[in-house]
Structure formats: C-alpha cells, structure tokens
Amino acid sequence: MSPIRIAGRYKIYVALFLFLAIGTALYFMHARTGGQAQTQFAVVPSDKENLVVFLPTDKGGLERKTFEVKSSLPDRAKADLVFSELRKGKVVPGTAKLHQLAFGGDGVLYLDVSRDVISQQLDTREEIRIVYALVNSFIASFKDVSRVQLLVDGRPVHTFSGTVYTYAPLPSNDEVQEE
C-alpha cells in the first residue's frame, strides 16, 4: 500500500473514533440529566438587607418587625432608621435622640441615646420591654453585634428605672420575644 493510502485510512479511523467519543459523551450527559435540560442560576449579590425592630405588644412581649433597606446605606443611617421605627412604635419617647453609635472590636455596639429615653416613669415590665426592644433591635440589625452597651448622654447608667442592670453591655434576650 502506498503511504498516502495509509495516511488517508488513519484519518478515517481518527475521525470515526472522535465521532464515537463525542457521541458517547453526549449520550451520557443526556442520560445523567434524565433527558431534561438543567437550568443554571447565577448568584447575584443583593443590594438590599433587612433591618429589624422589636416592638411591644399587648401581651407583654416584643414582636419582630422587619423592613428592607439598601445595603449601601452607612451604619449611622441604618441606626437612625431603627431608632426612628422604635420611636414610631412608642418604645422611646418622640423627643428621644440617638446621639452616637460606635462598634467595638469585641462585638459590642455602644449606643448613646438622649436622657429622654430614661425620663419616663416605668414599671418593671415596661423597663424590661424598652431595654430589650433597644438591645434586641440593634443586635438583630447589625450582623457583627452580639451585645449592646446603652449610654445616656455619653455615660453608662446603672439602670433605666431600677430593674435591668444596664451598666455593662447586654446580650439579646429572646425570652421577651413572642413567637
């Protein structure tokens, strides 16, 4: 046989082999999906995030309320929104202000509020609900926060009305939340 004929025969064998290999691969890919086309979803980062407030209920607990905001908002703007919702929910008086907030590296959020927050006459249950509405709302709204140190006009206070010790940072209290 001439060398040209042998080379032509090899080309046919190689082409046949490639055709069978591709056909076999397609068959197994089709069989693996059960004959159904699979939809692939791209992961798109969200430009929204949820902020949470806990508002007092008639039953004596706290009810969770969630609202969406742009994730690009600065932390101060998010904190102002949370505080505004707490004001609307009558957790803090309408005259109360959020002076400052600062994030500690140890998961503590330092929340400085005006004296109006503690100027109300509160019974034991009301004090617990107000303190933990503030604490739980800010912990739930800021992912790296595990405790909240409440400050009044820049200084820690021992208690708002004699029940809850607020001189040290407070963790979330799930017992006052309603299901």
C-alpha positions as CSV (number, residue, x, y, z in Angstrom):
1,M,0.0,0.0,0.0
2,S,1.1,3.5,-0.7
3,P,1.9,5.8,2.2
4,I,-0.8,8.2,1.0
5,R,-3.4,5.5,1.3
6,I,-2.3,4.5,4.8
7,A,-2.4,8.2,5.9
8,G,-5.9,8.5,4.5
9,R,-7.1,5.4,6.2
10,Y,-5.7,6.7,9.6
11,K,-7.6,9.9,9.1
12,I,-10.8,8.0,8.6
13,Y,-10.1,5.9,11.8
14,V,-9.3,9.0,13.8
15,A,-12.4,10.8,12.6
16,L,-14.6,7.8,13.3
17,F,-13.1,7.5,16.8
18,L,-13.7,11.2,17.6
19,F,-17.2,10.9,16.3
20,L,-17.9,7.9,18.6
21,A,-16.2,9.6,21.6
22,I,-18.3,12.8,21.2
23,G,-21.5,10.8,20.6
24,T,-20.8,8.7,23.8
25,A,-20.1,11.7,25.9
26,L,-23.3,13.4,24.7
27,Y,-25.3,10.3,25.4
28,F,-24.0,10.0,29.0
29,M,-24.6,13.7,29.6
30,H,-28.1,13.4,28.4
31,A,-28.7,10.2,30.4
32,R,-27.3,11.8,33.6
33,T,-29.8,14.7,33.5
34,G,-32.7,12.4,32.8
35,G,-33.2,13.9,29.4
36,Q,-34.1,17.2,31.0
37,A,-32.3,20.4,30.4
38,Q,-30.9,21.8,33.6
39,T,-31.3,25.5,34.4
40,Q,-28.3,27.1,35.9
41,F,-28.7,30.2,38.1
42,A,-26.2,32.9,38.5
43,V,-25.7,34.2,42.0
44,V,-26.4,37.9,42.1
45,P,-25.4,39.8,45.1
46,S,-28.4,41.6,46.7
47,D,-28.4,45.3,47.1
48,K,-30.9,45.1,49.9
49,E,-30.7,43.9,53.5
50,N,-33.2,43.6,56.4
51,L,-33.3,45.7,59.5
52,V,-35.2,44.5,62.5
53,V,-37.1,46.2,65.3
54,F,-38.8,44.7,68.2
55,L,-41.9,46.5,69.3
56,P,-44.0,45.9,72.5
57,T,-47.3,44.0,72.1
58,D,-50.5,44.0,74.2
59,K,-49.5,40.5,75.5
60,G,-46.4,41.9,77.3
61,G,-43.7,40.7,74.9
62,L,-41.9,42.0,71.9
63,E,-42.9,41.4,68.3
64,R,-40.4,41.3,65.5
65,K,-40.9,43.7,62.6
66,T,-38.6,43.6,59.5
67,F,-38.1,46.2,56.8
68,E,-35.8,46.3,53.8
69,V,-33.1,49.0,53.1
70,K,-30.3,49.4,50.6
71,S,-27.2,47.6,51.8
72,S,-25.1,50.5,50.7
73,L,-26.5,52.8,53.5
74,P,-23.9,53.8,56.1
75,D,-24.3,52.2,59.5
76,R,-25.3,55.5,61.0
77,A,-28.2,55.9,58.6
78,K,-29.3,52.3,59.4
79,A,-29.2,53.0,63.1
80,D,-31.2,56.2,62.6
81,L,-33.9,54.2,60.7
82,V,-34.0,51.5,63.5
83,F,-34.3,54.2,66.2
84,S,-36.9,56.0,64.2
85,E,-39.0,52.8,64.0
86,L,-38.6,52.4,67.7
87,R,-39.8,55.9,68.2
88,K,-42.8,55.3,66.0
89,G,-43.6,52.1,68.0
90,K,-43.6,54.1,71.2
91,V,-40.6,52.2,72.6
92,V,-38.8,55.5,73.2
93,P,-40.4,59.0,73.5
94,G,-40.9,61.1,70.4
95,T,-38.3,63.6,71.8
96,A,-35.6,60.9,72.2
97,K,-32.5,61.1,70.1
98,L,-29.8,58.8,69.0
99,H,-26.6,60.8,69.7
100,Q,-23.9,58.4,68.6
101,L,-23.1,54.7,67.9
102,A,-19.7,53.0,67.9
103,F,-18.8,49.5,67.1
104,G,-16.2,47.8,69.4
105,G,-14.0,45.1,68.0
106,D,-15.4,42.6,70.6
107,G,-18.9,42.6,69.1
108,V,-20.2,45.4,71.4
109,L,-22.2,48.3,70.0
110,Y,-22.0,51.4,72.1
111,L,-25.4,53.2,71.7
112,D,-25.6,56.7,73.1
113,V,-29.1,58.0,73.5
114,S,-30.6,61.2,75.0
115,R,-31.8,61.4,78.6
116,D,-35.4,61.4,77.2
117,V,-35.2,57.6,77.0
118,I,-34.9,57.2,80.7
119,S,-37.0,60.2,81.8
120,Q,-40.2,58.1,81.7
121,Q,-41.7,56.6,84.8
122,L,-41.5,52.8,84.0
123,D,-42.8,49.8,85.9
124,T,-40.7,46.6,85.9
125,R,-42.3,45.1,82.8
126,E,-42.1,48.3,80.8
127,E,-38.5,48.8,81.6
128,I,-37.6,45.2,80.5
129,R,-39.5,45.7,77.3
130,I,-37.9,49.0,76.5
131,V,-34.4,48.0,77.3
132,Y,-34.6,44.8,75.3
133,A,-36.5,46.4,72.4
134,L,-33.5,48.6,72.0
135,V,-30.9,45.9,72.6
136,N,-32.6,43.1,70.5
137,S,-33.3,45.5,67.6
138,F,-29.7,46.7,67.2
139,I,-28.3,43.2,67.7
140,A,-30.7,41.8,65.0
141,S,-30.0,44.7,62.6
142,F,-26.2,44.7,62.7
143,K,-24.5,41.3,61.9
144,D,-21.3,41.7,63.9
145,V,-23.0,42.9,67.1
146,S,-23.5,40.5,69.9
147,R,-24.0,42.9,72.8
148,V,-25.2,46.5,73.3
149,Q,-23.8,49.0,75.8
150,L,-26.5,51.6,76.4
151,L,-25.2,55.1,77.2
152,V,-27.3,58.1,78.2
153,D,-25.8,61.4,77.1
154,G,-22.4,59.7,76.7
155,R,-22.3,57.9,80.1
156,P,-23.3,54.4,81.2
157,V,-26.2,54.3,83.6
158,H,-26.8,51.6,86.2
159,T,-30.4,51.1,85.3
160,F,-33.2,52.9,83.5
161,S,-35.8,52.6,86.3
162,G,-34.4,50.2,88.8
163,T,-34.9,46.7,87.3
164,V,-32.5,46.0,84.4
165,Y,-28.8,46.5,85.1
166,T,-27.5,48.5,82.1
167,Y,-24.0,49.5,83.3
168,A,-22.5,46.6,81.3
169,P,-23.1,45.5,77.7
170,L,-26.3,43.4,77.3
171,P,-26.8,40.4,75.1
172,S,-30.1,39.7,73.3
173,N,-32.9,38.4,75.4
174,D,-35.1,36.0,73.4
175,E,-37.4,35.4,76.4
176,V,-39.2,38.7,75.9
177,Q,-39.8,38.0,72.2
178,E,-43.1,36.5,71.1
179,E,-43.2,33.6,68.7
